[in-house]
Amino acid sequence: MATKSKSIKICNGKESSVKGHKNILQEIEELKASGMTNTEEFRSKARELEVILGIDTINPFGTNELDIFEDNLKEMNLSDMKKMAERIGLNSYHDRSTLKAMLIKQFKEENRNNRRNIMPNQINSFILDPKNPQHAETLKILGDF
């Protein structure tokens, strides 16, 4: 059976190809499982996911991924770095290399507690067995709420 390839437009106007049943989360999980987190394909999927979730508008750095942020810094000129430094509350009166190091340090500090790829992991919920007397009592108590 041939898989159909659809083209969808996401909020930034770029087109994304969706093949068969795989969604972007599944593709990222497969890349993570195979250890391909340092590839350009992984970065592009992570960027696409962040655009879909609106991370680029919420986060002052434009991303939650250090690799993507470092790529963005490489493309920035000094005035762009100064604007970003002012936006996040850093002193912007430094040379390019110092400013870049300060921005990376601040990025790491602010995103320290963020999980990589902001994707929730599937968690199996606790299942109560009504045949077990203790579970039946718990279900009865919970039913009262």
N, C-alpha and C positions, 0 to 999 in steps of 0.2 A: 504494500500500500504506500503510495507516494504521500509525503507530507506537504501540506499546503504552506506557502510562505505568504504571510500578510505583511503589509507595511502600515505602521501606525505612526501618527504624529504625536509627539509628546509636547509638553508645555513650552519647551524652548524652541520649537519649530523644527528640530532635527527629526529625521525619520528613523525609525527603528524597525528592524525586521524581526518578526515573531514566527518561529518555525514550529509546527506541530503543537504539542502540548507543553513544551518547556516555556516557563516564564523567566524573567530576569533573575529572580531569587534562586530558582533551581540552577540556572547557569552559573551564578556566582558560587553557590554551594559546591557544584561539581569542580569548579576551578580551585576552590579552597581545598577540597578533598584530595585533588591530585597535586597539591602543593605549587600551583601556578599563580601565586599571589603577586609575584613580581613581574608579571607579563603585561604588555600593553593591552591585551584583550581584557584582562582582569580590571585594569584601571578604567578602560572605557565603559565596562559594565557597571563599575562602582560609580562613575560619573553619571551615567544614565539613571541609575537608581536614586542618586542624590537629587537629580533634577526632578524626577517623578515625586519624590518625597518633599521637595521644597527646601532642602538643606542649604542650597546656594543662596536663598533669600533670608533664612533664619540665622545661620552662622555668619559672624562677621568675617571669617576667613574664607567663606564660600564653600567649604568642604569639611568633612570629618576625617579624611584620610591624609596622613602625613605625606605619602608619596605624591598624591595629587596636588597638595599644597606646595610642595617643593617644585613640582613641574610648573605650577602657576607663577611661583616666584621667579623662575628662570625666564619666563616670558615678560615679566614686569620691568618697566624702566624705573628709575629712581623716584620720579614724581608719583607713580602709582604706589610704590612702597611707602612713601611718605603719607599719602592719603590713607592707606590702610592702617599705618601706625597711629595716625591721629584718630581714626575711627574706633580703634580698640583701646585707645588711651595711653599710647607710648610716646615718648619723646621722639619726634621725627627729625631732629637736627643732628643726624649722623651721616657718615659716608655709607655707600651702598653695602659693603660687606658687613659692617657693624649692624646696620639696619636689618639686613637679611637674617643675621644670626639672632638678633633680638626678636624678630617676628617668628622665627622657628621655635625659639625658646618659649615665647608666649603661647604659641599654638599648642606645644606639647603640654604646657601647664593647664591650659583651659580644656584640652581634650583628653586629659589624663584618665578620667573616669568613663569616657565614652568607649563603648565596645566597638571593635572593628566591624565595619560595614553595617552598623546600625540595624542589622537584621535580627529580629527576635528568633530565638531557638524554640523549637516545638517542645512544650512541656506537657507530659502526661499528667492529667489530673488524678487525684485520689478517687478510687471507685469504692463505694460502700456496698457490701453484700447484704441484702435484706434477710438472708437466711441466718446470718451470724447474729446472735442475740445482742451483742454490744453494738454492732452496726445498726441493727433494727432500732435500738433505743436512740441512737444518734440521729437516725433519719426521722424518728418521731419528734425529737426535740427541734430539729431543723424545719420540720413541716409546720411547727407552730409559729415560726417567724413568717 
